[in-house]
Amino acid sequence: MAHGQKSHRWSLTQGSFSLALGLSLLSLLLLTVSAADEYDYYSWQSDNFHNGRFYTKQPQCVDIPADLRLCHNVGYKKMRLPNLLDHETMPEVKQQAGSWVPLLAKRCHADTQVFLCSLFAPVCLDRPIYPCRSLCEAVRDSCAPVMETYGFPWPEMLTCDKFPIDNDLCIPMQFTGNHVTQPPVSKACPPCDNEMKADNIMEHYCASDFALKMKIKEVKKEKGDKKLIAAQKKKRVLKQGVLRKKDLKKLTLYIKNGANCPCSQLDSLGSNFLIMGRKVDQQLLLMSIHKWDKKSKELKFAIKYMKSHQCPTYHTVFQ
């Protein structure tokens, strides 16, 4: 998470609602999402003291901006601010939410967006509605292994026992394991499962400590990881970051827990590659790999854009 991340001590409302009412949260949301568009402003039940923090402004309903990429297509148009992660301003929401956008592309769980947006951009209701503990656990169990591949642990602020159990009013799982429309989970190594799109390349570029154009001499397995040994030929440095000269001379990268997952880019090592990575515990982890296709307009645009692009200042949670 970002350095200096605010402490999130949530006193989750534990008021239970009788099942005899026959109102699941899904139907509640369907009824209120359209109504939320009518809100310009709403007040809390008492004052602007909430979750142990004093806010300078009462919670209010605001439009979900188009550049809040994590949630702008989540299914409703307005969100409460401050949100349920104690972000008080929209720039803060955008800054922190942006680091989670790539997790959606990994399709690690069908409810990833529902879970994250329930916290980053909660729907406007007369009380905060948190995700159910089972929803958190399902997303965590599916997505934490993907995050670990990149050297990111499941963050403390999303510890699932902070959330209400399922017999309370909370946001449940939308997709179950038997749901036929659940998106398929890719079996490819996460760093190898990225589209050759300029936006995608730039997201990884900004989240990575370094970026190189280089050849790979050999691929090995080592203690459950996939080990990439760079060729000694000259490397083109696109972003040096934490890399030192001695790192460049004998460059070795790892796909964490990737010994047995496929990486089609590495089936043939004859070409150059666009390599992006992070340094974690003195080990260089591969974040993204693309074959260097000279004919790719997306790649050409991204490489040109790297020269002038100012990356966001947030520290990413996941990429």
Salt bridges, closest charged atoms under 4 A:
ASP63 OD1 - LYS78 NZ 2.68
ASP67 OD2 - LYS94 NZ 3.05
ASP86 OD2 - ARG53 NH1 3.87
GLU88 OE2 - ARG53 NH2 2.88
GLU92 OE2 - LYS6 NZ 2.99
ASP141 OD1 - ARG140 NE 3.06
GLU156 OE2 - LYS162 NZ 3.05
ASP193 OD2 - ARG107 NH2 3.75
GLU203 OE2 - ARG69 NH1 2.20
GLU218 OE2 - LYS220 NZ 3.94
GLU222 OE1 - LYS227 NZ 3.13
ASP247 OD2 - ARG244 NE 3.63
